[in-house]
Amino acid sequence: MLDLLPDLEALLGEGPMGQACALATIVGSSGSVPRPVGTSMLVTVGGEVRGSLSGGCVEGAVLEACTEAMADGVPRREHFGYSADDAFAVGLMCGGSLEVLIQPLGPGDLGLPDRTGTVRVADGCALVRRIDGMGGPPILVADPLGFEASSIATELLAVLGDEGMARSAASQLEPLVRAGHTGVIRVAPAGAGRQGEPAELFVESRLPAPPLLVFGANDFAAALLETAKPLGYRTTLVDARAVFADPSAFSQADEVIVQWPHAYLEDLRAAGPIDPRTVVCVLTHDPKFDIPVLHAALGLGVAYVGAMGSRSSDRQRRAALLEAGTTPEQLARLRSPIGLDVGASTPQEVAVSIVAEILASRYGKDAPQPLSRVAGPIH
């Protein structure tokens, strides 16, 4: 739902412009599935579809279920899995299964606080909804990284109606939201008797975009910024040479900074904690820039540090870093020469190889292989 929040706010506004719609959200999955829990698809009363749950496998059936929900006003859960009996049956050909919550919504039904319009999903937020049929307004969290469950204690109590259940939900919510995860929390009734069905809360969390810091204003940097931007990074280009660091030449960057690279990192560290998801790509290919910035970056505990250069320049660079005080343990984290070996030569191809290595590092793939040579699920 979070990814479709701007569309929902526009559709469900009060007044004559508001219109009915149905929201389908994946709230559970098993096996190999194409889209993760939390993915949503929106269907308007006019038949317009926004978003996708499976890339085509079940969209037709979801559209039909959404249309029915808008007609009768009744929310429902639908299950979609693999069907081997009928080639034309609705099913996931990848072999997994999806549990989809379908909610009909009308103008004014979104029920979010007035501050919703000031919250940007890209800046990080979380949404908590009760999905067991008991209703209650969604709860919006504007700062997931700094989230404390006590900040929504009143809202949780209003949604769950029981102090014990609210406390239990809060204890589960805090680690989930701070980590940026999405999933279902089940809270059993409190009290000695513990009678009744558990309450179910669906939690969607989005952390702020992770930083991608690119050092060196050149064609390779421009291609890397353009390739990485659609993956959700907040991109910054840094170069000490103002004549090359022209913002108009690097429109793909969220910001362009004219500063010595290592000084920029020192200022960043002084300003507050460094986001551990930060990616650092040093493309300057010049020792007077490379060595100071790499020495600084390797001491920050960021997610990825890579540097462009030949085998020869890499050997010289590593020796210089050791002389500068970089420890062998820190140096072992350096990805240099940067990128995966895919035969890249042009700036655009090199950018693809770098982004591929960044993704492999993010997901713990130390030795990426073609999917055709790997056994097991791919999702």
C-alpha positions as CSV (number, residue, x, y, z in Angstrom):
1,M,0.0,0.0,0.0
2,L,2.8,2.4,0.8
3,D,4.0,2.6,-2.8
4,L,0.4,3.4,-3.9
5,L,-0.2,5.9,-1.1
6,P,-0.1,9.0,-3.4
7,D,-2.6,7.4,-5.8
8,L,-4.9,6.4,-2.9
9,E,-4.8,9.9,-1.4
10,A,-5.8,11.4,-4.8
11,L,-8.6,8.9,-5.4
12,L,-10.1,8.8,-1.9
13,G,-10.1,12.5,-1.2
14,E,-13.3,14.0,0.2
15,G,-15.6,15.9,-2.2
16,P,-16.9,15.4,-5.7
17,M,-13.5,14.3,-7.1
18,G,-13.3,11.2,-4.8
19,Q,-14.0,7.8,-6.3
20,A,-14.3,4.2,-5.1
21,C,-11.5,1.7,-5.6
22,A,-10.3,-1.6,-4.3
23,L,-6.8,-2.3,-2.9
24,A,-5.3,-5.8,-3.2
25,T,-2.2,-6.4,-1.0
26,I,0.0,-9.5,-0.6
27,V,-0.2,-10.3,3.1
28,G,1.3,-13.8,3.0
29,S,3.4,-16.0,0.7
30,S,5.2,-19.3,0.5
31,G,7.6,-20.9,-1.9
32,S,8.8,-19.1,-5.0
33,V,6.8,-15.9,-5.7
34,P,7.6,-13.0,-8.0
35,R,6.7,-10.1,-5.7
36,P,7.2,-9.7,-1.9
37,V,4.7,-9.4,0.9
38,G,3.5,-5.8,1.0
39,T,3.2,-5.4,-2.8
40,S,-0.2,-3.8,-3.7
41,M,-2.4,-3.4,-6.8
42,L,-5.1,-0.8,-7.0
43,V,-8.3,-1.1,-9.1
44,T,-10.5,1.9,-9.6
45,V,-14.3,1.8,-10.1
46,G,-13.6,2.7,-13.7
47,G,-11.5,-0.4,-14.3
48,E,-8.1,1.4,-14.2
49,V,-5.3,-0.8,-12.7
50,R,-2.2,0.5,-11.0
51,G,0.5,-1.8,-9.7
52,S,1.0,-5.5,-10.1
53,L,1.1,-8.5,-7.7
54,S,2.7,-11.2,-9.8
55,G,3.8,-9.8,-13.2
56,G,0.8,-11.3,-14.9
57,C,0.1,-14.7,-13.3
58,V,-2.9,-13.8,-11.2
59,E,-3.8,-10.2,-12.1
60,G,-6.9,-11.1,-14.0
61,A,-8.4,-13.0,-11.1
62,V,-7.4,-10.2,-8.7
63,L,-9.1,-7.7,-10.9
64,E,-12.3,-9.8,-10.8
65,A,-12.1,-10.1,-7.0
66,C,-11.5,-6.3,-6.7
67,T,-14.5,-5.6,-8.9
68,E,-16.7,-7.9,-6.8
69,A,-15.5,-6.3,-3.6
70,M,-16.3,-2.8,-4.9
71,A,-19.8,-4.1,-5.8
72,D,-20.7,-5.7,-2.5
73,G,-18.4,-3.6,-0.2
74,V,-17.1,-6.7,1.6
75,P,-13.3,-7.2,2.1
76,R,-12.0,-10.6,1.5
77,R,-8.8,-12.7,1.4
78,E,-8.0,-14.8,-1.7
79,H,-5.4,-17.5,-2.1
80,F,-3.5,-18.1,-5.3
81,G,-1.2,-21.1,-5.9
82,Y,0.1,-23.3,-8.6
83,S,-2.4,-25.3,-10.7
84,A,-1.1,-28.2,-12.6
85,D,-4.5,-29.6,-13.6
86,D,-5.6,-26.9,-15.9
87,A,-3.4,-24.9,-18.2
88,F,-5.9,-22.0,-18.1
89,A,-6.5,-22.1,-14.4
90,V,-5.5,-19.1,-12.2
91,G,-2.2,-20.0,-10.6
92,L,1.4,-19.0,-10.1
93,M,3.6,-20.8,-12.6
94,C,6.6,-20.3,-10.4
95,G,5.1,-22.8,-7.9
96,G,4.6,-20.5,-4.9
97,S,1.4,-19.3,-3.3
98,L,0.1,-15.9,-2.4
99,E,-2.5,-14.7,0.2
100,V,-4.1,-11.5,-1.0
101,L,-6.2,-9.1,1.1
102,I,-8.7,-7.2,-1.0
103,Q,-10.3,-4.1,0.6
104,P,-13.0,-2.0,-1.1
105,L,-12.5,1.7,-0.3
106,G,-14.6,4.8,-0.9
107,P,-14.0,8.6,-0.7
108,G,-12.8,9.4,2.8
109,D,-12.1,5.7,3.7
110,L,-8.3,5.9,3.8
111,G,-8.5,7.2,7.4
112,L,-4.9,8.4,7.7
113,P,-4.0,11.3,9.9
114,D,-3.9,14.8,8.4
115,R,-0.1,14.8,8.4
116,T,-0.1,12.1,5.7
117,G,0.3,14.7,3.0
118,T,3.6,15.8,4.5
119,V,5.1,12.3,4.5
120,R,7.1,11.1,1.6
121,V,7.5,7.3,1.2
122,A,11.1,7.9,-0.1
123,D,11.9,9.6,3.2
124,G,10.9,6.5,5.1
125,C,7.6,5.7,6.8
126,A,5.6,2.8,8.0
127,L,1.9,1.9,8.0
128,V,0.1,-0.4,10.5
129,R,-3.3,-1.8,9.5
130,R,-5.6,-4.3,11.3
131,I,-6.5,-7.0,8.7
132,D,-8.6,-9.5,10.7
133,G,-11.9,-8.0,9.8
134,M,-12.3,-5.9,12.9
135,G,-11.5,-2.6,11.3
136,G,-9.9,0.4,12.8
137,P,-8.0,3.3,11.2
138,P,-4.4,2.7,9.8
139,I,-1.5,4.0,11.9
140,L,1.1,6.1,10.2
141,V,4.8,6.2,11.4
142,A,6.8,9.0,9.8
143,D,10.3,8.1,11.1
144,P,10.9,4.3,11.0
145,L,14.6,4.6,11.9
146,G,13.9,6.4,15.1
147,F,10.6,4.7,15.8
148,E,9.6,4.1,19.4
149,A,6.4,2.1,20.0
150,S,5.4,4.4,22.8
151,S,4.7,7.1,20.3
152,I,1.7,5.2,18.9
153,A,0.4,3.7,22.2
154,T,-2.8,5.6,22.0
155,E,-3.5,4.6,18.4
156,L,-2.7,0.9,19.1
157,L,-5.1,0.9,22.0
158,A,-7.8,2.4,19.9
159,V,-7.3,-0.2,17.2
160,L,-7.0,-3.3,19.4
161,G,-9.2,-2.2,22.3
162,D,-7.1,-3.9,25.0
163,E,-4.1,-2.6,26.9
164,G,-2.4,-6.0,27.1
165,M,-2.8,-6.6,23.4
166,A,-1.5,-3.1,22.6
167,R,1.6,-3.7,24.7
168,S,2.3,-7.0,23.0
169,A,1.8,-5.5,19.6
170,A,4.2,-2.6,20.5
171,S,7.0,-5.0,21.5
172,Q,6.7,-6.8,18.1
173,L,6.3,-3.6,16.1
174,E,9.4,-1.7,17.1
175,P,12.1,-4.1,15.7
176,L,10.1,-4.8,12.6
177,V,9.6,-1.1,11.8
178,R,13.2,0.0,12.6
179,A,14.5,-2.7,10.3
180,G,12.3,-1.6,7.4
181,H,10.5,-5.0,7.2
182,T,7.0,-5.9,6.2
183,G,4.9,-8.7,7.7
184,V,1.9,-9.8,9.8
185,I,1.9,-9.5,13.6
186,R,-0.5,-11.7,15.5
187,V,-1.5,-10.6,19.0
188,A,-3.4,-13.1,21.3
189,P,-6.1,-11.8,23.6
190,A,-4.8,-10.8,27.0
191,G,-6.0,-11.8,30.4
192,A,-6.4,-15.1,32.3
193,G,-9.0,-16.6,30.0
194,R,-7.3,-15.6,26.8
195,Q,-10.5,-16.3,24.8
196,G,-11.2,-15.1,21.3
197,E,-9.3,-15.0,18.0
198,P,-5.9,-13.3,17.8
199,A,-5.8,-9.8,16.3
200,E,-3.7,-9.5,13.1
201,L,-1.8,-6.3,12.2
202,F,-0.2,-5.9,8.9
203,V,3.0,-3.8,9.0
204,E,4.5,-2.2,5.9
205,S,7.8,-0.3,6.5
206,R,10.1,1.6,4.2
207,L,13.4,3.0,5.4
208,P,14.8,6.2,3.8
209,A,16.6,5.6,0.5
210,P,20.2,4.3,1.1
211,P,23.0,6.7,0.2
212,L,25.1,6.0,-2.9
213,L,28.2,8.2,-2.9
214,V,30.1,8.5,-6.2
215,F,33.5,10.2,-6.1
216,G,34.8,11.5,-9.5
217,A,33.0,13.5,-12.1
218,N,33.3,11.6,-15.4
219,D,31.4,9.6,-17.9
220,F,31.6,6.5,-15.8
221,A,30.1,8.4,-12.8
222,A,27.2,9.7,-15.0
223,A,26.4,6.2,-16.2
224,L,26.6,4.7,-12.7
225,L,24.2,7.4,-11.3
226,E,21.7,6.8,-14.1
227,T,21.9,3.0,-13.6
228,A,21.6,3.0,-9.8
229,K,18.9,5.7,-9.4
230,P,16.0,3.4,-10.3
231,L,17.1,1.0,-7.6
232,G,16.1,3.5,-4.9
233,Y,19.4,5.0,-3.9
234,R,19.8,8.6,-2.9
235,T,22.7,9.6,-5.1
236,T,25.5,12.1,-4.4
237,L,28.3,13.0,-6.7
238,V,31.5,14.5,-5.2
239,D,34.5,16.0,-6.9
240,A,37.0,18.6,-5.9
241,R,37.2,20.1,-9.4
242,A,34.3,22.6,-9.9
243,V,34.9,22.7,-13.6
244,F,34.0,19.1,-13.9
245,A,31.4,18.8,-11.2
246,D,28.7,20.7,-13.2
247,P,25.2,19.9,-11.9
248,S,23.8,20.3,-15.3
249,A,26.0,17.5,-16.6
250,F,24.9,15.1,-13.7
251,S,21.2,15.6,-13.6
252,Q,20.8,12.0,-12.4
253,A,22.4,12.9,-9.0
254,D,20.2,14.1,-6.1
255,E,23.1,16.4,-5.2
256,V,26.4,17.5,-6.7
257,I,29.1,18.5,-4.2
258,V,32.3,20.4,-5.0
259,Q,34.7,19.3,-2.2
260,W,37.7,17.1,-1.7
261,P,36.3,13.6,-1.4
262,H,37.9,12.7,2.0
263,A,36.9,16.0,3.5
264,Y,33.3,15.3,2.4
265,L,33.3,12.0,4.2
266,E,34.8,13.6,7.3
267,D,32.1,16.2,7.3
268,L,29.5,13.5,6.9
269,R,30.8,11.5,9.9
270,A,31.0,14.7,12.0
271,A,27.3,15.5,11.2
272,G,26.0,12.2,12.8
273,P,25.9,8.4,12.5
274,I,26.7,7.0,9.0
275,D,24.0,5.0,7.5
276,P,25.4,1.4,7.4
277,R,23.7,0.8,4.1
278,T,25.8,3.5,2.4
279,V,27.6,2.5,-0.9
280,V,30.8,4.3,-1.8
281,C,32.2,4.1,-5.4
282,V,35.5,5.8,-6.0
283,L,35.9,6.5,-9.8
284,T,38.4,9.3,-9.6
285,H,41.3,7.0,-10.7
286,D,43.8,9.5,-9.2
287,P,45.9,8.6,-6.2
288,K,45.7,12.1,-4.7
289,F,42.0,11.7,-4.4
290,D,41.7,7.8,-4.2
291,I,44.0,7.1,-1.2
292,P,42.5,9.7,1.3
293,V,38.9,8.9,0.5
294,L,39.3,5.2,0.5
295,H,41.2,5.3,3.8
296,A,38.3,7.3,5.3
297,A,35.6,5.1,3.7
298,L,37.1,1.8,4.8
299,G,37.0,3.0,8.4
300,L,33.3,3.9,8.4
301,G,31.7,0.5,8.4
302,V,29.6,1.2,5.3
303,A,28.0,-1.6,3.2
304,Y,30.2,-1.4,0.1
305,V,33.4,0.4,-0.9
306,G,34.7,0.0,-4.5
307,A,37.3,1.7,-6.6
308,M,38.0,1.8,-10.3
309,G,41.4,1.0,-11.7
310,S,43.6,-1.5,-13.4
311,R,45.2,-4.5,-11.7
312,S,48.5,-2.5,-11.5
313,S,46.9,0.6,-10.1
314,D,45.0,-1.6,-7.6
315,R,48.2,-3.2,-6.3
316,Q,49.8,0.3,-5.9
317,R,46.6,1.6,-4.2
318,R,46.5,-1.2,-1.7
319,A,50.1,-0.7,-0.8
320,A,49.5,3.0,-0.3
321,L,46.5,2.4,1.8
322,L,48.4,0.2,4.2
323,E,51.1,2.8,4.5
324,A,48.4,5.4,5.2
325,G,47.2,3.3,8.2
326,T,44.4,1.2,6.7
327,T,44.3,-2.1,8.5
328,P,44.5,-5.4,6.6
329,E,41.0,-6.2,7.8
330,Q,39.6,-2.9,6.4
331,L,41.5,-3.4,3.2
332,A,40.0,-6.8,2.7
333,R,36.6,-5.1,2.3
334,L,37.7,-3.0,-0.7
335,R,36.1,-4.1,-4.0
336,S,38.9,-3.2,-6.5
337,P,38.9,-3.4,-9.4
338,I,35.3,-2.4,-9.0
339,G,32.4,-4.4,-10.6
340,L,31.7,-7.9,-11.7
341,D,33.5,-9.5,-14.7
342,V,30.9,-9.3,-17.4
343,G,33.2,-8.2,-20.2
344,A,32.2,-4.5,-19.7
345,S,34.1,-1.7,-21.5
346,T,31.8,1.3,-22.2
347,P,30.7,3.5,-19.2
348,Q,27.2,2.1,-19.4
349,E,28.4,-1.5,-19.4
350,V,30.8,-0.8,-16.5
351,A,27.9,0.8,-14.6
352,V,25.9,-2.4,-15.0
353,S,28.8,-4.4,-13.7
354,I,29.2,-2.1,-10.7
355,V,25.5,-2.2,-9.8
356,A,25.5,-6.0,-10.2
357,E,28.3,-6.2,-7.6
358,I,26.6,-3.8,-5.3
359,L,23.4,-6.0,-5.4
360,A,25.4,-9.2,-4.9
361,S,27.1,-7.7,-1.9
362,R,23.8,-6.5,-0.5
363,Y,22.3,-9.9,-0.7
364,G,25.3,-11.9,0.4
365,K,26.2,-13.4,-3.0
366,D,30.0,-13.6,-2.8
367,A,30.3,-15.6,-6.0
368,P,27.3,-14.7,-8.2
369,Q,26.5,-17.4,-10.8
370,P,24.1,-17.5,-13.8
371,L,20.6,-18.5,-12.6
372,S,20.7,-21.4,-15.2
373,R,23.6,-22.9,-13.1
374,V,22.1,-22.5,-9.7
375,A,19.7,-24.9,-8.1
376,G,16.8,-23.9,-5.8
377,P,14.3,-21.1,-5.8
378,I,15.2,-17.8,-7.5
379,H,12.8,-15.6,-5.5
